[in-house]
Amino acid sequence: MKFVAIVGTNAKRSYNRMLLHYMQNHFDQATITVVDIQGIPMFNENHPETDPEAVVELAAAIAEADGVIIGCPEYNHSVPSPLKSVIEWLSYRLHPFADKPVMIVGASTYPQGSSRAQLHLRQILDSPGANAQVFPGNEFLLGQANRAFDDEGNLKDSGTIDFLTQCFDGFLDFVAMHQQFKKGDA
Ligand SMILES: Cc1cc2nc3c(=O)[nH]c(=O)nc-3n(C[C@H](O)[C@H](O)[C@H](O)COP(=O)(O)O)c2cc1C
């Protein structure tokens, strides 16, 4: 399977980016391409006829993928504005999330590991222009992310690794079920 993993921040240093790279490096049942949103301008409804090139490219990558993973940080108990802005672009003229399986993971330096932002992100991805198929349950919340990785970017805690692996295995099943359903075999 082929997944696009979106880093939900424009920050240069990001624990959510580290988390997605960890998944990319350790989960070989799928090809995971980590994508940054730093080059994407703030959404503007009055932007002339065409979308920015970076938006068009990201939309094409999502459209071709079997699923999307979003690494969601938490700012002010919600989704960071750069990530929200990207979803606005991708629910305006282009709709690559429509019917696309999406897994949400998140890391935060506070103990709750982006739990509030993840709940908001689920609602946002349910909105009419987005219409994603968000993988239910399996909330992977990495709290105190500043202590979670070693110098090589590996997660240190075996319980955390086991839970992330369990969530990812569940997502693979969810995507496979979704594909069967779309083919009419389910
Ligand atoms: C403006 C701002 C607001 C924040 N608000 C929250 C918050 O509400 N909850 C939380 O758990 N962490 C909050 N944080 C801390 C982030 O979890 C932390 O900066 C984290 O490293 C962001 O994810 P990243 O490393 O992937 O960029 C906030 C950080 C900033 C800069």
Ligand as a Chemical Component Dictionary entry (heavy atoms), coordinates in Angstrom:
data_LIG
# 
_chem_comp.id                   LIG 
_chem_comp.type                 NON-POLYMER 
_chem_comp.pdbx_formal_charge   0 
_chem_comp.three_letter_code    LIG 
# 
loop_
_chem_comp_atom.comp_id 
_chem_comp_atom.atom_id 
_chem_comp_atom.alt_atom_id 
_chem_comp_atom.type_symbol 
_chem_comp_atom.charge 
_chem_comp_atom.model_Cartn_x 
_chem_comp_atom.model_Cartn_y 
_chem_comp_atom.model_Cartn_z 
_chem_comp_atom.pdbx_ordinal 
LIG C1  C1  C 0 1.180  28.647 20.215 1  
LIG C2  C2  C 0 1.296  27.293 20.845 2  
LIG C3  C3  C 0 0.208  26.739 21.471 3  
LIG C4  C4  C 0 0.301  25.460 22.051 4  
LIG N1  N1  N 0 -0.813 24.923 22.615 5  
LIG C5  C5  C 0 -0.761 23.623 23.045 6  
LIG C6  C6  C 0 -1.955 22.984 23.506 7  
LIG O1  O1  O 0 -3.023 23.560 23.552 8  
LIG N2  N2  N 0 -1.866 21.696 23.907 9  
LIG C7  C7  C 0 -0.682 20.986 23.859 10 
LIG O2  O2  O 0 -0.676 19.821 24.207 11 
LIG N3  N3  N 0 0.469  21.586 23.438 12 
LIG C8  C8  C 0 0.450  22.873 23.026 13 
LIG N4  N4  N 0 1.585  23.483 22.568 14 
LIG C9  C9  C 0 2.862  22.759 22.633 15 
LIG C10 C10 C 0 3.041  21.854 21.431 16 
LIG O3  O3  O 0 2.544  20.590 21.790 17 
LIG C11 C11 C 0 4.515  21.753 21.071 18 
LIG O4  O4  O 0 4.988  23.003 20.629 19 
LIG C12 C12 C 0 4.772  20.671 20.043 20 
LIG O5  O5  O 0 6.175  20.510 19.924 21 
LIG C13 C13 C 0 4.131  21.015 18.692 22 
LIG O6  O6  O 0 4.247  19.958 17.783 23 
LIG P1  P1  P 0 5.479  19.863 16.773 24 
LIG O7  O7  O 0 6.710  19.592 17.591 25 
LIG O8  O8  O 0 5.152  18.741 15.849 26 
LIG O9  O9  O 0 5.584  21.181 16.029 27 
LIG C14 C14 C 0 1.525  24.757 22.010 28 
LIG C15 C15 C 0 2.632  25.354 21.370 29 
LIG C16 C16 C 0 2.524  26.592 20.790 30 
LIG C17 C17 C 0 3.718  27.185 20.088 31 
# 
loop_
_chem_comp_bond.comp_id 
_chem_comp_bond.atom_id_1 
_chem_comp_bond.atom_id_2 
_chem_comp_bond.value_order 
_chem_comp_bond.pdbx_ordinal 
LIG C1  C2  SING 1  
LIG C2  C3  SING 2  
LIG C2  C16 DOUB 3  
LIG C3  C4  DOUB 4  
LIG C4  N1  SING 5  
LIG C4  C14 SING 6  
LIG N1  C5  DOUB 7  
LIG C5  C6  SING 8  
LIG C5  C8  SING 9  
LIG C6  O1  DOUB 10 
LIG C6  N2  SING 11 
LIG N2  C7  SING 12 
LIG C7  O2  DOUB 13 
LIG C7  N3  SING 14 
LIG N3  C8  DOUB 15 
LIG C8  N4  SING 16 
LIG N4  C9  SING 17 
LIG N4  C14 SING 18 
LIG C9  C10 SING 19 
LIG C10 O3  SING 20 
LIG C10 C11 SING 21 
LIG C11 O4  SING 22 
LIG C11 C12 SING 23 
LIG C12 O5  SING 24 
LIG C12 C13 SING 25 
LIG C13 O6  SING 26 
LIG O6  P1  SING 27 
LIG P1  O7  DOUB 28 
LIG P1  O8  SING 29 
LIG P1  O9  SING 30 
LIG C14 C15 DOUB 31 
LIG C15 C16 SING 32 
LIG C16 C17 SING 33 
# 
